[in-house]
Amino acid sequence: MAKSVRLIDIAKKLGVSNVTVSKALADKDGVSEEMRQKIKALAAEMGYKPASVSKPKTGTGNIGVLIPSRFIEKAGSFYWTMYEEVITKLSANGYYGIIEKLTQEDEDSKKLPKMIQDHKVDGVIIIGQTKDRYLDFLWNSGTVPIMCMDHYNTHMEYDTVISDGYYGMYVLTNYLIKMGHKDIAFVGTPLATSSITDRYFGYQKALLENGIKLREEWIIPDRVRETNICFEITLPEKMPTAFACNSDFTASMLIKKLVEKGLSVPKDVSVVGFDDYLFPNVTDLKITSYAVDMDKMAGLCVNTLLKKIKGKDYVKGVQIVTGHMVIKESVKNLNARNSRES
């Protein structure tokens, strides 16, 4: 069976974006007449057939926000807060936001979001990492312009805004080392998401630069890689003096586990998190972390998407928003102890 021709196939041959091809084939503004004719001629030559969705309406004044259901099981989640930031930025630009949860079933079956099928939105922002094959399907469907937030894939070309997880965890791990810690574990499942993977490599870089050997038994998973569902953290047999966690939620779960074992943070062991976002009623301890600038991420994502919708020039690919370290109460300074012992 011959492989169907996608928008990206036409775009690559002409050296233009998917959005340009989509606009040309839909007779929308933002494409020169010469390029429009080239695209249409190549599409016909390659045997391109449009998606089953009929020609969408324009100018709805709505932007869709698609979030995998596994990330918003609780109203107080990190991604729910990110969604609220996006809605605020949309409102400031005269747009309404329509949220839709992406179920596991729809993701696996590669089903278009209902808000796209019903032509309710002018564009879509995807918050949280979807499966690669689903994002590839949605990105190449040619239905509406798309932006992603807090995830990326180097094997695919799409537009996204992310926090600087690599540098942030590098800074946090170096801070632990500066505070006298040499035995440092990483808590998170590498490759579960692009964000966790970046943070893992930031941790690795800090160890390498400081001549500290990476210990496999101190790479502690916190979730199922395929589903991103968190599970109970298992403490290592030989305990480190500090844990670098991929998120504040993971850090809070770890602290709970440590307390159950009779250990106190930071008296007995130190902990750092990431994102500076704590779930309500999980822990009273203020965790040293790396604050994610959600306000700037949301603003950049919304502004870029609106430029895409209006056919204006925009920054393509991955845009990185830096944050900053927030020092709180969860790290013990071992240097004072070491100086007394010497």
Secondary structure, DSSP 8 states (H G I E B T S, - for coil): ------HHHHHHHHT--HHHHHHHHTT-SSS-HHHHHHHHHHHHHHT----SS----S---EEEEEEEGGG-SSTTSHHHHHHHHHHHHHHHTT-EEEEEEE-HHHHHTT---HHHHTT--SEEEEES---HHHHHHHHTT-SS-EEEES---TTS---EEEE-HHHHHHHHHHHHHHTT---EEEES-TTSSHHHHHHHHHHHHHHHHTT----GGGEE--B-TTT--B------SS--SEEEESSHHHHHHHHHHHHHTT--TTTT-EEE-SBS---TTS--S--BEEE--HHHHHHHHHHHHHHHHTT-----SEEEE--EEE--SS---HHHHHHHH-
